[in-house]
Amino acid sequence: MKRWIYIAIATALLAGCEVIGENERLIPTAVDIDAAGKAHVLIEYTGFRCVNCPKAAEVAESLHQAYGEQLIVVAMHPASNPFTQGVAEYDYTSPAADIYYSDMGGNATTPFPTGNLNMQRDADGYLHDYTLWPTMLAAVAGEKASVFVHPEATYNESTHQVTVRTTCYAEQPYDGQLLLWLVEDSIQGAQLMPDGTVSTQYYHRHVLRQALTEPYGQTMAFAVQPATHELQFALPEQYDLTHCSIVALVLNTNTAEIINARQTPIQ
């Protein structure tokens, strides 16, 4: 099912993530609502000194393959856990990962691997063993979305800047948080394997590099009339552009639960 919507496009690049004014030029754009759907986010807490983390990564990847665009996997390496520490050249940590990890009850002694779905909290807390992930996802798969995000990301070779344009709208007005993550995939490096050996040919998947907004996003009003937000940042030269993507998330303002998300490569 398709319907025409009007997306406000800014005529100048903004320094931050701002709502575009109603008097800006309007461009008619077709959006496939059914294809937009609801995507769930599996947060995988992992580290290269964790012997069982490759097993968890396999579970996450199998779920990603099974659910397609309905599931976004993001691997986080919190510096506060010793499983992520030890060799400077293999630093996959990010400040945002530590914030989420701490807020979800993780600390230096929390066993790895562990994970969370949509930043949800239940009777057992935030963090769950990887063997529970398939059951957790099956329980929420097929849920309908009422708030939508559509990110697009482009790279300027001359300025080394990435421009992220995120179109946001809702079936009914909704006050929430818009959060943007920079994720890098397939980073080759060391990993302690289940048999106790160290592989230097291991590919770390879906690694959170940084939160581009505040860690829990920017407060905004999602309206039936779509609005496009724009944000620019410099892509660090050590990141592989061809493996980088943007994850746009909508969070519930009160609970910080992720209620929808979308991922797009940087073009």
NORKAHU-V855430 format. One record per pair of residues at least 12 apart in sequence whose ideal C-beta (glycine too) atoms are under 10 Angstrom apart, sorted by the first residue. I is the first residue (numbers start at 1). J is the second residue. If there is no record, write none. Layout:
I,J
I,J
//
This chain:
1,32
1,33
1,34
1,35
2,30
2,31
2,32
2,33
2,34
2,35
3,30
3,31
3,32
3,33
4,28
4,29
4,30
4,31
5,26
5,28
5,29
5,30
5,31
5,33
5,167
5,169
5,224
5,225
5,226
6,26
6,27
6,28
6,29
6,225
6,226
7,20
7,24
7,26
7,27
7,28
7,29
7,31
7,150
7,165
7,167
7,168
7,169
7,225
7,226
7,227
7,228
8,20
8,21
8,22
8,23
8,24
8,25
8,26
8,27
8,167
8,225
8,226
8,227
8,228
8,229
9,24
9,25
9,26
9,27
9,29
9,165
9,167
9,228
9,230
10,24
10,25
10,165
10,228
10,229
10,230
11,24
11,25
12,24
12,230
13,156
13,161
13,163
13,165
13,230
13,231
13,232
14,163
14,229
14,230
14,231
14,232
15,230
15,231
15,232
16,213
16,218
16,229
16,230
16,231
16,232
16,233
17,164
17,166
17,178
17,179
17,180
17,212
17,213
17,214
17,217
17,218
17,220
17,229
17,230
17,231
17,232
18,218
18,220
18,227
18,228
18,229
18,230
18,231
19,168
19,178
19,218
19,220
19,221
19,223
19,227
19,228
19,229
19,230
20,165
20,167
20,226
20,227
20,228
20,229
20,230
21,227
22,225
22,227
24,227
24,228
26,225
26,226
27,228
29,150
29,167
29,226
29,228
31,148
31,150
31,167
31,169
31,226
33,145
33,148
33,169
33,171
35,69
36,69
36,145
36,148
36,149
36,150
36,169
36,260
36,262
37,69
37,70
37,142
37,143
37,144
37,145
37,148
37,260
37,262
38,69
38,70
38,118
38,140
38,141
38,142
38,143
38,144
38,145
38,146
38,147
38,148
38,259
38,260
38,261
38,262
39,67
39,68
39,69
39,70
39,71
39,72
39,118
39,145
39,149
39,247
39,248
39,249
39,258
39,260
39,261
39,262
39,263
40,63
40,67
40,70
40,71
40,72
40,73
40,117
40,118
40,120
40,136
40,137
40,140
40,141
40,143
40,258
40,259
40,260
40,261
41,71
41,72
41,73
41,74
41,116
41,117
41,118
41,119
41,120
41,181
41,247
41,249
41,258
41,260
41,261
41,263
42,59
42,60
42,63
42,64
42,67
42,71
42,72
42,73
42,74
42,75
42,115
42,116
42,117
42,118
42,130
42,133
42,136
42,137
42,206
43,60
43,72
43,73
43,74
43,75
43,76
43,97
43,100
43,101
43,104
43,114
43,115
43,116
43,117
43,118
43,119
43,126
43,127
43,206
43,208
43,258
44,56
44,57
44,59
44,60
44,61
44,73
44,74
44,75
44,76
44,77
44,112
44,113
44,114
44,115
44,116
44,130
44,133
44,205
44,206
44,207
44,208
45,75
45,76
45,77
45,78
45,81
45,83
45,84
45,97
45,100
45,101
45,104
45,106
45,110
45,111
45,112
45,113
45,114
45,115
45,116
45,127
45,130
46,60
46,75
46,76
46,77
46,78
46,81
46,83
46,84
46,92
46,97
46,112
46,113
46,114
46,115
46,130
46,191
46,204
46,205
46,206
46,207
47,75
47,76
47,77
47,78
47,79
47,81
47,82
47,83
47,84
47,85
47,86
47,90
47,92
47,93
47,112
47,113
47,191
47,192
47,204
48,77
48,83
48,84
48,85
48,86
48,87
48,90
48,91
48,92
48,189
48,190
48,191
48,192
48,198
48,199
48,202
48,204
49,81
49,82
49,83
49,84
49,85
49,86
49,87
49,90
49,112
49,190
49,191
49,192
49,198
50,77
50,81
50,82
50,83
50,84
50,111
50,112
50,113
50,114
50,191
50,192
51,83
51,112
51,113
51,191
51,192
51,193
51,194
51,195
51,196
51,197
52,83
52,111
52,112
52,113
52,129
52,130
52,192
52,193
52,194
53,75
53,77
53,83
53,112
53,113
53,114
53,130
53,191
53,192
53,193
53,194
53,202
53,204
54,113
54,191
54,192
54,193
54,194
54,195
54,199
54,202
54,204
55,113
55,130
55,131
55,193
55,194
56,75
56,112
56,113
56,114
56,115
56,129
56,130
56,131
56,133
57,73
57,75
57,113
57,130
57,191
57,202
57,203
57,204
57,205
57,206
58,130
59,113
59,115
59,130
59,131
59,132
59,133
59,134
60,73
60,74
60,75
60,113
60,115
60,130
60,133
60,205
60,206
61,73
61,205
61,206
62,133
62,134
63,130
63,133
63,134
63,136
63,137
63,138
63,141
64,205
64,206
66,134
66,137
66,138
66,141
67,137
67,138
67,141
69,262
69,263
70,137
70,140
70,141
70,142
70,143
71,117
71,133
71,137
71,141
71,261
71,263
72,181
72,183
72,206
72,245
72,247
72,248
72,249
72,258
72,261
72,262
72,263
73,115
73,133
73,183
73,185
73,205
73,206
73,247
73,263
74,97
74,100
74,115
74,181
74,183
74,205
74,206
74,207
74,208
74,247
74,249
74,261
74,263
75,92
75,97
75,113
75,115
75,183
75,184
75,185
75,187
75,204
75,205
75,206
75,207
75,208
76,92
76,93
76,94
76,96
76,97
76,98
76,99
76,100
76,101
76,104
76,106
76,115
76,116
76,181
76,206
76,207
76,208
77,90
77,91
77,92
77,93
77,94
77,97
77,98
77,101
77,112
77,204
77,207
77,208
78,93
78,94
78,95
78,96
78,97
78,98
78,99
78,100
78,101
78,102
78,104
78,106
78,107
78,108
78,110
78,112
78,208
79,91
79,92
79,93
79,94
79,95
79,97
79,98
79,101
80,93
80,97
80,98
80,101
80,102
80,106
80,107
80,108
80,110
81,93
81,97
81,98
81,101
81,106
81,107
81,108
81,109
81,110
81,111
81,112
81,114
82,108
82,109
82,112
83,108
83,110
83,111
83,112
83,113
83,192
84,97
84,98
84,101
84,112
85,108
86,190
86,192
87,189
87,190
87,198
89,189
89,190
90,187
90,189
90,190
90,191
90,200
90,202
90,204
91,189
92,184
92,187
92,189
92,204
92,207
92,208
92,209
93,207
93,208
93,209
94,181
94,182
94,207
94,208
94,209
94,210
94,211
95,210
95,211
95,215
96,179
96,181
96,182
96,208
96,209
96,210
96,211
96,212
96,213
96,214
96,215
96,216
97,207
97,208
97,209
97,210
97,211
97,215
98,215
99,211
99,214
99,215
99,216
100,116
100,119
100,126
100,208
100,211
100,215
100,216
100,256
101,114
101,116
101,126
101,127
103,119
103,126
103,215
103,216
103,256
104,116
104,119
104,121
104,125
104,126
104,127
104,256
105,121
105,125
105,126
105,127
106,126
106,127
110,127
111,127
111,129
112,127
112,130
113,127
113,129
113,130
113,131
113,133
114,126
114,127
114,128
114,129
114,130
114,132
114,133
115,127
115,128
115,129
115,130
115,132
115,133
115,136
116,128
116,133
116,136
116,258
117,132
117,133
117,136
117,137
117,139
117,140
117,257
117,258
118,136
118,137
118,140
118,143
118,249
118,251
118,252
118,256
118,257
118,258
118,259
118,260
118,261
119,216
119,249
119,251
119,252
119,255
119,256
119,257
119,258
119,259
120,136
120,140
120,255
120,256
120,257
120,258
121,255
121,256
121,257
122,136
143,259
143,260
144,171
145,170
145,171
145,250
145,259
145,260
145,261
146,170
146,171
146,172
146,174
146,222
146,250
146,259
146,260
147,168
147,169
147,170
147,171
147,172
147,173
147,174
147,176
147,178
147,222
147,250
147,252
147,259
147,260
148,167
148,168
148,169
148,170
148,171
148,222
148,226
148,248
148,250
148,260
148,262
149,166
149,167
149,168
149,169
149,176
149,178
149,179
149,180
149,222
149,229
149,247
149,248
149,249
149,250
149,260
149,261
149,262
149,264
150,165
150,166
150,167
150,168
150,169
150,226
150,228
150,248
150,262
150,264
151,164
151,165
151,166
151,167
151,168
151,178
151,180
151,229
151,231
151,245
151,246
151,247
151,248
151,249
151,261
151,262
151,263
151,264
152,164
152,165
152,166
152,167
152,228
152,246
152,248
152,262
152,264
152,265
152,266
152,267
153,165
153,166
153,180
153,182
153,231
153,235
153,244
153,245
153,246
153,248
153,263
153,264
153,265
153,266
153,267
154,266
154,267
155,235
155,241
155,244
155,265
155,266
155,267
156,232
156,235
157,241
159,232
159,234
160,233
160,234
160,235
160,236
160,237
160,241
161,232
161,233
161,234
161,235
162,182
162,212
162,231
162,232
162,233
162,234
162,235
162,241
162,244
162,246
162,266
162,267
163,230
163,231
163,232
163,233
163,266
164,180
164,182
164,212
164,213
164,229
164,230
164,231
164,232
164,233
164,246
164,248
164,264
164,266
165,228
165,229
165,230
165,231
165,246
165,264
166,178
166,180
166,220
166,227
166,228
166,229
166,230
166,231
166,246
166,248
166,249
166,250
166,262
166,264
167,226
167,227
167,228
167,229
167,248
167,262
168,220
168,221
168,222
168,223
168,226
168,227
168,228
168,229
168,248
168,250
168,260
169,222
169,223
169,224
169,225
169,226
169,227
169,228
170,221
170,222
170,223
170,224
170,225
170,226
170,250
170,260
171,222
171,224
172,222
172,223
172,224
173,221
173,222
173,223
173,224
173,225
174,220
174,221
174,222
174,223
174,224
174,250
174,252
174,253
174,259
175,219
175,220
175,221
175,222
175,252
175,253
175,254
176,217
176,218
176,219
176,220
176,221
176,222
176,249
176,250
176,251
176,252
176,253
176,254
176,259
176,260
177,213
177,214
177,216
177,217
177,218
177,219
177,220
177,249
177,250
177,251
177,252
177,253
177,254
177,256
177,258
177,259
178,213
178,217
178,218
178,219
178,220
178,222
178,229
178,231
178,248
178,249
178,250
178,251
179,211
179,212
179,213
179,214
179,215
179,216
179,217
179,218
179,247
179,248
179,249
179,250
179,251
179,256
179,258
179,261
180,210
180,211
180,212
180,213
180,214
180,217
180,218
180,229
180,231
180,233
180,246
180,247
180,248
180,249
181,208
181,209
181,210
181,211
181,212
181,213
181,215
181,245
181,246
181,247
181,248
181,249
181,261
181,263
182,207
182,208
182,209
182,210
182,211
182,212
182,233
182,235
182,236
182,239
182,244
182,245
182,246
182,247
182,266
183,205
183,206
183,207
183,208
183,209
183,210
183,239
183,243
183,244
183,245
183,246
183,247
183,263
183,265
183,266
184,204
184,205
184,206
184,207
184,208
184,209
184,210
184,236
184,238
184,239
184,240
184,241
184,242
184,243
184,244
184,245
185,203
185,204
185,205
185,206
185,207
185,240
185,242
185,243
185,244
185,245
185,265
186,203
186,204
186,205
186,206
186,207
186,240
186,242
186,243
187,202
187,203
187,204
187,205
187,206
187,207
187,209
187,239
187,240
187,243
188,200
188,201
188,202
188,203
188,204
188,240
189,201
189,202
189,203
189,204
189,207
190,202
190,204
191,203
191,204
203,243
205,243
206,243
206,245
206,247
206,263
207,239
207,243
207,244
208,247
209,235
209,236
209,238
209,239
209,244
210,233
210,236
210,239
211,247
211,249
212,231
212,232
212,233
212,246
212,247
212,248
213,229
213,231
213,248
213,249
215,256
216,249
216,251
216,253
216,256
217,248
217,249
217,250
217,251
217,253
217,256
217,258
218,231
218,251
219,251
219,253
220,250
220,253
222,250
222,260
229,248
231,246
233,246
235,266
239,266
241,265
241,266
241,267
242,265
242,266
243,265
243,266
244,265
244,266
245,263
245,264
245,265
245,266
246,262
246,263
246,264
246,265
246,266
247,261
247,262
247,263
247,264
248,260
248,261
248,262
248,263
248,264
249,261
249,262
249,263
250,262
//
